Amino acid sequence: MSLRALQRRVKRIEDARKPRPSPFTAWFGSLDVWVEMEILPGVESGALDPDDMILIVAVLRAWEASGAWDVAQSR
């Protein structure tokens, strides 16, 4: 095996071990930006229930902190 082939293989292994961003990070840059852009205006307009959205955002934050997106994406 050549050195370059070994380097490519190591890079693929290292890349596979890196945490993948959550969908919110990929689409909006962060979960906080999504909340500011989508959730807060919806709550202020009355389109979204504030009590429900507090719970939903809290669950999404917990999923993001625990790495649930990595597990789901690896399947």
N, C-alpha and C positions, 0 to 999 in steps of 0.2 A: 504494500500500500504506500502510495506516495505521501509526502508531507502535506501537499495541498488537499488531497482527498481526506486526510485525517483532520485537517483544519476545518474543512466544510462539514464533516461529520460532527465534530465537537460543537461547531456553531449551531447546527440543527438541534442538537441535544440541549444546548444552553437556551436557545430560543424557545424550545418546547417547555422548559421549566419556568420561564418567566410568567408572572401573573398576567392574565389577559384583562383588559379594561372591561368594566361593566358596560352595558348598553348605554347608560346615561353618560358615561365618560366618553364613549365613542361618538355619540350623537350630539351632546351638548357641551362637552368639556368637563363637566362634573355634575353630580347629583344636585348640588346647591344651585347651579345655573338653571337646571331644569325646573327646580322648585320656583325660582324667581321668575322664569319666563312663562311657565305653563300653569303651575299650581296657584300661586298667589293671585294672579289676575282672575283665574277661575273662581277662587274663593271670594274675592272682592266683588265680582259680578253676580254672585249667587248661583253660578252654574255648578259649583262643587260644594259639597257639605264640608265645613271646616273641621268638624269632629272626625269624620271619616278620613279626611285627607291627612290629619295629624297622625292617625294610626297607620295609614298606608305608607306615608313618608318614613315613619319610624321603622316599619318592617323593611322597607327597601334599604334604608341606611344599615340596618343590622345584616341584611344579606350581603351588602357591599363590604362591610367590615369583616364578615366571616369568610368571604371568598366564595360565596354560593354561585356566583357567575362562572368562576373557573370550573367548578364541578359540573355545572350544566353544560358548559361549552365543550368539555372534554368527552362528553358522551356522543 
